[in-house]
Amino acid sequence: MSLACRLRRQLVTHGKSRTTPATRELQEPLAKKNESARARLFRRGGIVAGLVAVAGLAVTGAAAASAQSPVTSHHTSGPLPTIVLEHGAWANSASWNGVVRRLQADGYPVDVPPNPLQGLAYDPAYLADFLQTISGPIVLVGHSYGGAVITNAATGNKQVKALVYVDAFAPDQGQTIGQLASAVPGSCVVAADPTTIFNLATFPGAPTGVFDAYVKQSLFPSCFANGLPLREARILAAAQEPLSTIALGQKSGVPAWKTIPSWAVVGTADHVIPPAEQLAMARHAHAHITEVRAPHLSMISDPGVVTRVIVDAAHATG
């Protein structure tokens, strides 16, 4: 059996096994152990590296940032909501910096917690616990895989007043990231042999056949960061956080967008999640849709557009 076949079989097998309560209970100590190690990585490496990257990109990004018109808040009915930004796979919290600057300048409190990237059996619970530390209304924003995380984390949380999907997955109950990524042909992260796209690294305590997947740096600029300056794309490639392959086969739960209003920013030049699939998910969730000529990282290429949609969501639900 080929390596690709073994990987696909192992991903599906382990993805399904993690969704049962009994198995989840067995896996929780491992997930916590992995998260503890990864949290240290975020704090000491990922976030620091991201801040260094942003500092290094200040010159190349200055013109684009100055070209964005400021966002003015007209939120007058009560306190401003806290905006919580959830990054996706192969990114880190610093990918939101352009949006954070604009929101903070407009007076919004903002939180950008790390995403453990351990799969839907763990990451939404991690985010849901974080949301409990916030007082007052929340606008919850997710990019890419982070969209699937917020879809599950916000379910039943009455503080969350709006969901915003940025080039993101918005799964329905029972759907998986692997299914959605390949639902429409054309994604640059889908291949018969995943090792042509990803570098697969083992990690301590990993179940058999489960890896941390890194997008090959040589492919990152054309796949994730098309349209961004090559220098910037290379820094983003180097600073990426890996996604556990177990995440691809885990089923999503009851979606929060069934009861919480949603908005979607769809990058029409996205090579990771084909725009047709983004639009299908957004329409299924009855989201207010904004299309922008942007790659998968529209919060970096077009932070002004993304910020305006977030503020629109805050105004509409405030």
N, C-alpha and C positions, 0 to 999 in steps of 0.2 A: 504494500500500500504506500502511495507517495506521501511525502511530508505534508503537502497541501491537504490531501484527503484526511490524514490523521488529525491535522489541526482543526479542520472543519468539524469532524466527528467529535473531537474533544470539546470544542467550543460549544456545540449544541448540547452535548451530554452534561457538561458542567453548568452551562447556563440554566438548563431546566432544573437541575438538582438544587440550585441555590434558591429557587423560588418557593420551596416548601417550608413551612414553619419549623419542622423538626431539623431539617438540614441547615436552615438559617441559624438556629440556635447553636448548632455545632460549629458553624463557621464564624459566629460573632467574635469569639476570642481572637481568631486569626485576623479578622477584618480590623478589629481594634488595634491589634499589634501592628498590622500594616499601616493603618491610618496614623498611629502614633509616630512611626518612622517617617511616613510621608509628610505629616504635619511639620516635623522638624526640617525636612527637606524644603518645604514651602517657605518656612520662616527664615532658614539660614541660606537657602540656595535659590529656590524658585522665585520668591518675591524679591529678594535682593537682586538676583540676576535680572529680573524684569525691570526693576527700578534703574539699574545700571543701563539696561538696554534702552529704556525711555530717555535717560539722560544723553546717551549716545546718539539717539535719534532726534534730539531737540532741534538740531540744525536742519535736518532733512524734513522734519515735520512742521517746522515753524510756519512756512508759507501756507501749507494746507490748513493749519490751525487758525491762522489769522484770517483766512478766507471765509471761515465759517461764521455766519451771523450769530450774535448772542441770542440765547433763549431767554425770554422774559416770562416770569411766572405771573399768572393772574389767579392763583389759587387763594380764595378768600373765605371758604367755608370750613373754618376750623384749622387745626394744626396741619402743617405740611406732612405728608406721609414720608416714612423712611424708604428710600430706594435701596433694595438689596439686589446686587448684581452677581449672578452665578456664571462663572466661566465654563467653557466646555473642555473637551479632550484636546490634547496637544496644544494647550495654551496655558496661561496662568492668570492670576488676578490682575497683573499689570496691563493685560490687554484692554482693560476697561479705563485706563487712565485718562484718555481724552474725554470720555463721557463723564467720569467722576469730576474732572475740573469744571466742566460746564454746569453740572448739577449743583455742585457746591457753590459756584459763583451765583447761582440762582437761589440759594438759600436752603436747598434740600439736604437733610441728613442722609448720608450714604454709607452703606456697608458693603464690602467686597470679601466675603468669606472664602477660604480655599475650598475647592471641590476635591474630595479624596480620590475620585475617579476609580472607585472600586466596584461599581455596578449598581443597578437599581435595587438590589436587596440591602444596600447599605447607604449609599450617598443621599437619597431623599430623607432618610431618618436623621442623618448627620445635619442636613440643612434645616429640617423641621425643629430639631433641638436648638439650633442657633436662633431661629425665628422667635423662640420663646423668650429670648433675652431682650426683645425689642418691645417697647411700649407704644401703643397707638397704631394707626393704619400703616399698611405696608404695600408698596408696589414691588412685585417680584419679577425680576428680569433674568432670562436665561439665554445663553448663546450656545448653539450647536447641541452637543450632548447635554449641556446644562438645561436646555428646554425640557428634556425628558425628566430631569431631576426636579425642576420646579413643578412640573405637571403632577408629580407624586407627592412632593413635600408640602404643597399648599392645600391638599385635599382635607377638608374639614376645618381649616384654620380661618376663623372669622375675621382675623386682623388683615388678611391679605385681600385687598380690594381690587387689584388688577394684576393680570399676568401679561408680560411682554416677551414675545419670542423674537430673537434676533438671529436670522439665518439658522433656525433651530428646529429640532425635532419636537413635535407636539403629539405624542402617541395617544392612541385610545387604549382602553383596557385590553390586555392580552397581546398587544403588539410588542415587538422587540426592535432594538436599534438595528440589528442585522437585517431584519425584514425590511424596515423602512429605508435603510441606506441603499438597498438594491431594488426597491420597488419600481424605480424609474431608471432606465439605463443611463450611464454617463458619469457616475460618481468616480472620482479619482482615488477613492479609498477602497474600492471593491475590485477584487481580482481573483481569478481561479487559484492562484498561488499567493497567499498573503505575504510571503517572505519577499516578494518582488516590490512591495510597498513599505513594509514595516521591518524594523529591527526588533526582534523578540528577545527580551531579557527575562531570565528567571529572577525570582525574589524570594527571600526567606519565608518558608511556610506555605509556598504556593501549592495548590492542588496540582496533581499531575495534569499536564497539558495546558495549564494556565500561565500566561506570560504578561509582562508589561510590554505594550506595543508602542514603539516610537516610529513616527513617520520618518523615512529616510531623508536626511537633510538635503540631499541632491534633488529630491522631488518636491520638497516643501514649497519653494517659491512658486512653481507653476500650479501646484495643487491647491494650497491654502491661500497664498498671498499674491496671486496673479493681479497685476495692476499696481502693486506697491513697489517702491524702489527696491532693487535687488539687495542693497546693503541692509535695508530694514528687514526684508524677508529672511535673510541669512541669520540675523540676530534672533528673530522669532523662532526659527528652526532650532537654533542652539538652545533656546530657553524653554522649549516645549516640555510639558509634563505628560507622562505616558498614561494611556488608558489600559486598565486590565482587560485582557481579552474575554474574561468571563462576562463582562458587561454586554457583549454583543447578543447573547442568547437569553437574557433575563427578561421576563414579561413585565410590562408596565401594569400598574394597578388602576384603580378608579381615577379618571383624570379630573384635576381641579377645574379645568376649563368648562366642565359641565355646569358649574354653579358660579364661577368667577369670570367676569368679562375679560376678554383677551384682545391683545393687539399683536401684530406681526410685522416685522421688517424683513422683506425678502430681497436678497441680493440677486439681481438678474444675471450676474456674471459668476455666480457661485459654482465652483467645480467639485465641491465636497458633497453637498446636498443639492441635487438638481433643482432649479427653481420650480419646475413643474410639480415636484414632490412637496416642496415647501408650500406652494400655493394650495395643493390638495389638502395638506394637513391643516393649514390655516383656515381654509373654507369649512372644513369638517368641524373645526372648533368654533366656527362663527366669529372669527377674529376680524378686527378692523385692520385692513392690510395696506401697507405702504411699500411700494416697490422702489428700489434704488439701484442704479447702475454701479454695482460694487461686488467685490469678491466675497469669499466666505467670512472674511474678517471686516465686515462693514463698520463695526464699532471703532476700528482703527482707521480705515480709509475714509469713512464718512461719519465721524462722531457727532457732528451737528444734527444730521438727519435722525440718528438713533436717539439722541437726547430729546429732540422735539417730540418724537413718538412717545417716549417715556413720560414727558411732561403732559402731553395730551391725555394719556391714560390717567395720570394723577388728577388732572382737572376734571375729567369726565366722571371720576368715581369719588371725588372729594366732597 
